[in-house]
Structures are given as structure tokens and as C-alpha cells.
Amino acid sequence: MWDNAHLLRGIANVLFGFSVLLMVYGLLRYVAQLPAFSLQAVVLTAAPQRVDVDQLQEVVREQVRGNFFTVDLAATRAAFQQLPWVRSVSVRRRFPWQLEVVIEEHVALARWNKTALVNTHGELFEAQSDETLPEFSGESENSLVVARMYGELEQELLPMQRHIAQLDLSPRLTWQV
């Protein structure tokens, strides 16, 4: 092997190429950490109706870490997702040096078992509301079924100008309106 110049030259070229790649990687990583790339703003695409602005600011202060290139979008999305009234969140980078946050809020349809709220998609969520809402009760895995039945029954009662105040689905799948 030591007397094979062609093989030694090939090994040296591979090692040289690998070291150049490591240097380029290190340089790019160093440049990405420079303060010139720090985030200048976190932009909400729409003003929140239910989500508390102070809570949003707290999430930005405490959870958004890194600069334009190194911010963890998944962790940031998860932090916003933990807030009450937030149904879904989309976070993306927006040039120059901004983070764009799109928040979809829950729309409360009814109270669920007097402990939670159910939204128009039949999903349960925890939040405070002073609205006068109908009362739903049942097992939590049936929230979508109850929400759909509520929509159907409301359509039937619309010509009579009546509304449902309470809708119950028992564990034996019997309805009570």
C-alpha cells in the first residue's frame, strides 16, 4: 500500500476534500450565528380576537430563541399552540429577518360537560368564556358526533325559531335534547 502512489494520492484527495467540507460547514455555521442575522420582529398576520396579546408577547420573549437561520420553528409553533383559544399555528421565516405567525383561533360552539368548550370542528379545548353557549355532555371521544348532531338539529329547528339549550349523548348512545 505504501508503495502505491496512485492509492495514496486518492486517499489524500479524499481527506483534503473532507477537511475542506468541514471548514466550509464551520464557516457557514459561524456566519449563521452572527448578530447581523438576528430576528427583528415577530409578525402576526391578523389581530387576535380571543388570544391575550400579553400571553403572545410572553411566548415571544421566553420561547423564541436563535436568529433568522437558527430559530426552531417547530418549538416556536408548539409554544404558541399551548395558549388558550389557539386552534392551530403556522410559523415561517419572512425576509428580511422576521418571523411570520398565523394563528387560527377556536370558535366556541358550546360548553362541554361544564368543564371545557367544544369548537365548531367538534374539538374540545380548555379556555374561559363568558358567552351564553348551549351545554353539551357526553364522553369526550364523541364531541365531534355531538357537534354534528347539534348542527343538524339547529337546521331543523330554524323554521320554528327555536334553539337548543342542552344536548346530551349518553354512554349508551341515546340523545336527549
C-alpha atoms as one frame of an Amber mdcrd trajectory, in Angstrom:
protein
   0.000   0.000   0.000   2.744   2.500   0.897   4.425   1.932  -2.422   1.205
   2.553  -4.406   1.373   6.284  -5.198  -1.972   6.309  -7.013  -3.810   4.892
  -3.965  -2.062   7.270  -1.552  -2.901  10.256  -3.763  -6.567   9.188  -3.841
  -6.685   8.841  -0.046  -5.008  12.245   0.356  -7.536  13.831  -2.024 -10.458
  12.328  -0.121  -9.057  13.552   3.210  -8.378  17.002   1.747 -11.924  17.199
   0.319 -13.388  16.111   3.658 -11.377  18.750   5.537 -12.487  21.451   3.065
 -16.116  20.407   3.590 -15.663  20.608   7.372 -14.128  24.077   7.083 -16.975
  25.280   4.833 -19.528  23.830   7.261 -17.816  25.541  10.213 -17.639  28.843
   8.352 -21.328  28.693   7.376 -22.296  27.824  10.915 -20.214  30.710  12.263
 -21.715  33.165   9.774 -25.263  31.981  10.581 -24.664  32.797  14.280 -23.614
  36.390  13.616 -25.757  39.107  15.228 -26.391  40.608  11.784 -28.976  37.841
  11.244 -30.927  38.356  14.471 -34.711  38.445  14.262 -36.030  41.992  14.036
 -39.743  41.261  14.515 -42.376  38.613  15.057 -45.329  39.499  12.819 -48.902
  38.297  13.327 -50.854  38.139  10.070 -54.145  39.017  11.807 -55.023  40.640
  15.099 -56.133  38.001  17.609 -59.736  38.164  18.766 -59.572  35.830  21.771
 -55.883  35.162  22.411 -54.400  37.503  25.002 -51.746  39.774  23.491 -49.734
  39.699  26.732 -49.536  35.908  26.506 -48.353  36.171  22.898 -45.633  38.617
  23.916 -44.581  36.318  26.751 -44.217  33.391  24.344 -42.111  35.540  22.020
 -39.869  36.718  24.879 -39.402  33.325  26.512 -39.667  30.754  23.727 -38.318
  32.299  20.522 -34.597  31.540  20.563 -31.969  31.963  17.893 -31.690  34.131
  14.826 -33.293  34.109  11.391 -31.492  30.909  10.390 -31.315  29.046  13.699
 -34.759  29.642  15.238 -36.537  26.354  15.889 -39.834  26.747  14.044 -41.341
  23.541  15.453 -40.613  24.556  19.061 -41.968  28.046  18.414 -45.130  26.607
  16.853 -45.581  24.271  19.841 -45.173  27.180  22.287 -47.887  29.209  20.559
 -50.098  26.109  20.331 -50.176  25.847  24.152 -52.061  29.135  24.532 -55.800
  29.076  25.263 -58.058  29.761  22.261 -55.322  28.773  19.771 -56.513  26.019
  17.421 -53.587  25.926  15.018 -50.427  27.893  14.341 -48.225  28.337  11.312
 -44.755  29.849  11.751 -42.387  30.707   8.919 -39.388  32.866   8.212 -40.041
  36.064   6.260 -37.246  38.098   4.774 -35.879  40.480   5.996 -35.231  38.984
   9.429 -38.811  38.434  10.552 -40.884  35.556  11.799 -44.451  35.361  10.467
 -47.046  33.772  12.756 -50.509  32.791  11.531 -52.873  31.896  14.379 -56.223
  30.215  13.863 -58.420  30.660  16.908 -61.107  28.337  18.235 -64.706  29.395
  17.673 -66.686  28.195  20.673 -69.819  26.259  19.790 -70.863  25.040  23.244
 -69.756  24.138  26.746 -68.724  20.521  27.214 -69.581  18.708  30.474 -69.309
  22.086  32.276 -65.512  21.756  32.244 -64.394  22.583  28.712 -65.538  24.095
  25.443 -66.174  22.461  22.091 -65.410  24.348  18.875 -67.181  24.336  15.529
 -64.937  21.468  14.376 -66.061  19.272  17.267 -62.728  19.582  19.102 -62.525
  20.037  22.859 -60.363  22.786  24.293 -59.735  24.489  27.621 -60.458  28.210
  27.821 -62.551  30.739  29.701 -65.638  32.236  28.081 -68.402  34.472  29.379
 -70.617  33.818  26.361 -74.010  32.206  26.737 -73.474  28.879  24.998 -75.505
  25.665  24.789 -74.483  22.839  27.095 -73.222  19.579  25.590 -72.490  16.480
  27.604 -71.154  13.071  26.767 -67.902  11.195  26.531 -65.031  13.281  25.167
 -64.386  10.993  22.186 -67.948  11.740  20.972 -67.541  15.525  20.828 -67.492
  15.571  17.012 -70.666  13.460  16.822 -72.456  15.768  19.261 -71.320  18.891
  17.388 -72.560  17.479  14.082 -75.905  16.475  15.578 -76.253  19.948  17.056
 -75.759  21.466  13.592 -78.348  19.161  12.068 -80.917  19.766  14.818 -80.396
  23.535  14.702 -81.186  23.457  10.965 -84.391  21.535  11.696 -85.422  23.999
  14.418 -84.571  27.110  12.404 -88.030  27.499  10.771 -89.644  27.298  14.238
 -87.238  29.919  15.605 -86.125  27.598  18.387 -82.624  26.878  19.644 -81.090
  24.030  21.552 -80.076  24.837  25.122 -78.713  21.417  26.051 -77.706  18.317
  24.101 -76.677  15.097  25.818 -75.290  11.869  24.401 -75.279   9.055  26.936
 -72.679   6.258  27.055 -75.371   4.005  25.562 -75.594   6.453  22.600 -79.046
   7.841  23.384 -79.801  11.507  22.747 -81.528  13.978  24.977 -82.383  17.482
  23.728
